[in-house]
Amino acid sequence: MSPARRRAAAIIAPEGSSGQADGVEPNPATPAPDVSRTALVRRARTINRTLAATYPDAHCELDFTTPLELLVATILSAQSTDKRVNLVTPELFRRYPDAAAYAAADRAELETLITPTGFFRAKTNTLLQLGAQLVERFEGRVPGTLDELITLPGVGRKTANVVLGNAFDVPGITVDTHFGRLVRRFGWTTATDPDTVEAEVGALFPRKDWTMLSHHVIWHGRRRCHARNPACGACPVARWCPAFGEGETDATKAAKLVREPRG
């Protein structure tokens, strides 16, 4: 069997087969074989089910108890880590329990509290404006629709989908850097524009699966499928991944690359 055919067989394996790569090490410089739409959907859903089994506790790693807390934490997480944000938010949420408190916040005090998350001046401006708009337009409540959320300061589709999926149980796909990197490696899309990625990946899955799909992919990106030197040899979805071989394929060496994320 030619290398291309071996690679195709590995990628489009039966759904009940093992998640290991069975020694197949495709040349990452060789394009993935063309697959039908049906095969692409089947492979994508197999990968998601395997990731769900691998990360049964996958969830939003920002700490929150209300939609407002999650919205604020997500804004603070830009150019920061979830763990760093989680160190800041307990005191922040205590001092600013509602939108009116953010609208009336002392700028210097707010800046001091959120300094560890980086870009604190810009984020302070956003939180002050966010509080004011929530009070003026939504009676202090975080709206529960995408169209309304993306009109708020500092809120794009990614942030809106985080809030909708995790605070309102409204399915949404969160296209962060991990998600975008992995879905391109998986061959689910070739797009780099986040809105296009969201649309193309969303079309492969039932809408009800979107939020947990995001968690599964992001957890995998933080733990195994790193931007540099992914742990291919310790990857549960290696069999179905067209990018297998971009990272370490030796199982023992790859296992050492698996890590708990910093956020």
C-alpha positions in Angstrom: 0.0 0.0 0.0 1.3 3.4 -0.9 2.1 6.0 1.8 -0.8 8.1 0.7 -3.2 5.2 0.9 -1.9 4.2 4.3 -2.4 7.8 5.5 -6.0 7.9 4.1 -6.8 4.6 5.8 -5.5 6.0 9.1 -7.5 9.2 8.8 -10.8 7.6 7.7 -10.8 4.7 10.1 -13.9 3.0 11.3 -15.5 4.9 14.2 -15.0 2.0 16.6 -11.3 1.6 16.0 -8.5 2.6 18.4 -7.5 6.2 18.8 -3.9 5.4 18.5 -1.9 6.0 15.3 -0.8 2.3 14.9 2.6 3.4 13.8 1.4 5.3 10.8 3.5 8.4 10.5 2.3 10.5 7.6 4.6 13.0 6.0 3.2 16.4 7.2 4.4 18.0 3.9 2.0 15.7 2.0 -1.5 17.2 1.6 -4.4 15.3 3.2 -6.3 13.1 0.8 -9.6 14.5 -0.4 -12.5 13.2 1.5 -16.2 13.4 1.0 -18.4 15.6 3.0 -19.9 12.6 4.7 -16.5 11.3 5.6 -15.4 14.7 6.9 -18.4 14.9 9.2 -18.0 11.4 10.4 -14.3 12.0 11.2 -15.0 15.3 12.9 -17.6 13.8 15.2 -15.4 10.8 16.0 -12.7 13.2 17.1 -15.1 15.1 19.2 -16.4 12.0 20.9 -12.9 10.8 21.5 -11.9 14.1 23.1 -15.0 14.0 25.2 -14.0 10.7 26.6 -10.4 11.9 27.1 -11.5 15.1 28.9 -14.7 14.2 30.7 -14.3 17.2 33.0 -13.9 19.8 30.3 -15.5 23.1 31.1 -14.9 26.8 31.0 -11.8 27.4 33.1 -12.7 31.0 34.1 -14.3 31.1 37.6 -17.7 32.8 37.7 -21.2 32.6 39.3 -23.2 35.1 37.2 -23.3 36.1 33.6 -21.8 39.5 34.5 -18.9 37.8 36.2 -18.2 35.6 33.2 -18.5 38.5 30.8 -16.0 40.5 32.9 -13.6 37.6 33.3 -13.7 36.8 29.6 -12.8 40.4 28.7 -9.9 40.3 31.2 -8.7 37.0 29.7 -7.6 38.8 26.5 -3.8 38.6 26.2 -3.8 36.9 29.6 -4.4 33.4 31.1 -7.4 32.0 32.8 -5.4 31.2 35.9 -4.1 34.7 36.2 -7.6 36.1 35.7 -9.0 33.7 38.4 -6.5 35.1 40.9 -7.8 38.7 40.2 -11.5 38.2 40.0 -12.5 37.2 43.6 -11.6 40.6 45.0 -12.8 42.3 41.8 -16.2 40.6 42.0 -16.5 41.4 45.7 -15.9 45.1 45.1 -18.0 45.3 41.9 -21.0 43.0 42.3 -23.2 44.5 39.6 -23.1 46.7 36.4 -23.8 49.9 38.3 -20.7 49.3 40.4 -18.6 49.1 37.3 -20.2 52.2 35.8 -19.4 54.2 39.0 -16.0 52.6 39.6 -13.0 54.7 40.5 -10.6 54.4 37.5 -7.4 54.2 39.5 -8.8 51.6 41.9 -10.1 49.4 39.0 -6.8 49.7 37.2 -4.9 48.6 40.3 -7.1 45.5 40.7 -6.8 44.3 37.2 -3.1 45.2 36.5 -1.9 41.6 36.7 -4.1 40.7 33.6 -2.2 43.1 31.4 -3.4 45.9 29.2 -5.1 47.2 32.3 -5.8 50.8 31.1 -7.6 49.6 28.0 -9.5 46.9 30.0 -10.5 49.5 32.6 -11.9 51.7 29.9 -13.9 48.7 28.6 -15.3 47.8 32.0 -16.3 51.3 32.8 -18.1 51.6 29.4 -19.6 48.1 29.8 -21.1 48.9 33.2 -22.6 52.2 31.9 -24.1 50.6 28.8 -25.6 47.6 30.7 -27.2 50.1 33.1 -28.5 52.4 30.4 -29.6 49.9 27.8 -30.3 46.6 29.7 -31.4 47.6 33.2 -28.1 46.4 34.5 -28.5 42.8 33.2 -26.3 41.0 30.7 -28.4 40.3 27.6 -28.8 36.7 26.5 -28.6 37.0 22.8 -25.6 37.2 20.4 -27.0 40.2 18.6 -27.3 42.2 21.8 -24.0 41.0 23.3 -21.8 42.0 20.4 -23.1 45.6 20.7 -21.4 45.9 24.1 -17.9 47.4 24.6 -15.1 44.7 24.3 -17.5 42.0 23.2 -17.0 40.2 19.9 -18.4 36.9 18.8 -15.8 34.9 20.7 -16.6 36.6 24.0 -20.4 36.5 23.3 -20.3 32.7 22.6 -18.4 32.1 25.8 -21.1 33.9 27.8 -24.0 32.4 25.9 -22.7 28.8 26.1 -21.6 28.8 29.7 -23.9 31.3 31.5 -27.1 31.0 29.4 -26.8 27.4 28.0 -27.2 28.8 24.5 -24.9 26.8 22.2 -22.0 28.7 20.7 -18.5 28.0 19.3 -15.6 29.8 20.9 -12.9 30.4 18.3 -9.8 31.2 20.4 -6.2 30.6 19.3 -6.3 27.0 20.5 -9.5 26.2 18.7 -8.5 27.8 15.4 -5.1 26.0 15.4 -6.6 22.6 16.1 -9.5 22.7 13.7 -7.1 23.6 10.9 -4.9 20.7 11.9 -7.9 18.4 12.0 -8.8 19.5 8.5 -12.2 20.8 9.5 -11.5 24.1 7.9 -8.6 26.0 6.2 -10.0 29.4 7.2 -8.2 31.8 9.5 -11.0 34.3 9.8 -12.7 33.5 13.1 -16.2 34.1 11.8 -15.6 31.8 8.9 -14.0 29.1 11.2 -17.1 29.3 13.4 -19.5 28.9 10.5 -17.6 26.1 8.8 -16.9 24.0 11.9 -20.4 24.6 13.2 -21.8 23.1 10.0 -20.1 19.8 10.9 -21.9 19.3 14.2 -25.4 19.5 15.7 -25.9 22.9 17.3 -26.5 21.3 20.7 -22.9 20.1 20.7 -21.2 23.5 20.0 -20.4 24.6 23.5 -18.9 21.3 24.7 -17.1 20.9 21.3 -15.3 24.2 22.1 -14.3 23.0 25.5 -13.0 19.6 24.2 -10.9 21.2 21.5 -9.5 24.0 23.7 -8.6 21.5 26.5 -6.8 19.4 24.0 -4.9 22.4 22.6 -3.8 23.4 26.1 -2.7 19.9 27.1 -1.5 18.1 24.1 -1.8 19.7 20.7 0.5 22.6 21.4 1.3 25.4 18.9 5.0 24.2 18.9 5.9 20.5 19.1 2.5 18.9 19.7 2.5 15.6 21.5 1.4 13.6 18.5 2.6 10.3 20.0 0.4 10.8 23.0 -2.7 12.0 21.2 -5.9 10.1 21.5 -7.1 11.3 18.1 -3.9 10.8 16.1 -5.5 8.1 13.9 -7.9 10.7 12.5 -5.6 13.8 12.3 -4.2 14.8 9.0 -1.5 16.8 10.8 -0.2 13.8 12.7 3.6 14.0 12.5 4.0 17.7 13.0 5.1 17.0 16.5 6.8 14.3 18.5 5.5 10.9 17.4 7.5 8.7 19.8 5.0 7.7 22.5 7.5 8.0 25.5 8.8 11.3 24.4 5.4 12.7 23.5 4.0 11.7 26.9 6.5 14.1 28.5 5.0 16.9 26.5 1.6 16.5 27.9 0.9 19.1 30.5 -1.7 20.9 32.6 -2.2 24.3 31.1 -1.1 27.6 32.6 -4.4 29.0 31.4 
